[in-house]
Amino acid sequence: MGNTTSSALSKEILEDLKLNTKFTETEICQWYENFQKQCPTGRISPEEFEQIYARFFPESDATSYAQHVFRSFDTNDDGTLDFKEYIIALHMTSTGKTTRKLEWAFSLFDVDKNGYITKTEVTEICQAIFKLIPKEALAKLPGDENTPEKRANKLWAFFEKKDNERLAEGEFIKGVIDNENAMRLIHYEPMNE
């Protein structure tokens, strides 16, 4: 179909993405071409997203982490990601330590989307993160963070909350910014290996 409107990215979305991500216009257009090939419907299902994620983590089981990431980016809760949600997802999961990245991390940990994080939710995300870590890397983890539970305990301790208390977004962001180690514990960076 030689219909240009569907194959070309709208100027609005392009400008918006250039403003909100570190990607160049060329990169965004390249992503868009690939997106069109992979997702002719213009929407990514959770299953497709899991496959995309699996490519980033060939050694690991990325399924449960991908599901959490998908949930955190499906901002309108329609069960799919459109191109814009997808690019913002790629950007957020790949850039430095900005407040925006921490806002995203908060929504990742807020499993039930109620605006607060509990220790149970932190443990659940830590379990998903652990499935991403290749066996060799797991063996090298320090003794106080070599299980999802220990990692969750260590992370929770930074926020100075009791086990049954909950954490609001501002407290989460401040706690992570104030603690270099918390930054490292909230995600898994395979690039640093």
Salt bridges, closest charged atoms under 4 A:
GLU15 OE2 - LYS18 NZ 3.56
ASP16 OD2 - LYS84 NZ 2.83
GLU25 OE1 - LYS18 NZ 2.75
ASP77 OD1 - LYS113 NZ 2.56
ASP78 OD2 - ARG43 NH1 3.12
GLU124 OE2 - HIS68 NE2 3.55
ASP144 OD2 - LYS154 NZ 3.10
GLU145 OE1 - LYS154 NZ 2.61
GLU145 OE2 - ARG184 NH1 2.91
ASP163 OD1 - LYS119 NZ 3.24
GLU171 OE2 - LYS161 NZ 2.85
ASP178 OD2 - LYS174 NZ 2.51
GLU180 OE2 - LYS97 NZ 3.15
GLU189 OE2 - LYS101 NZ 3.64
GLU189 OE2 - HIS187 ND1 3.18
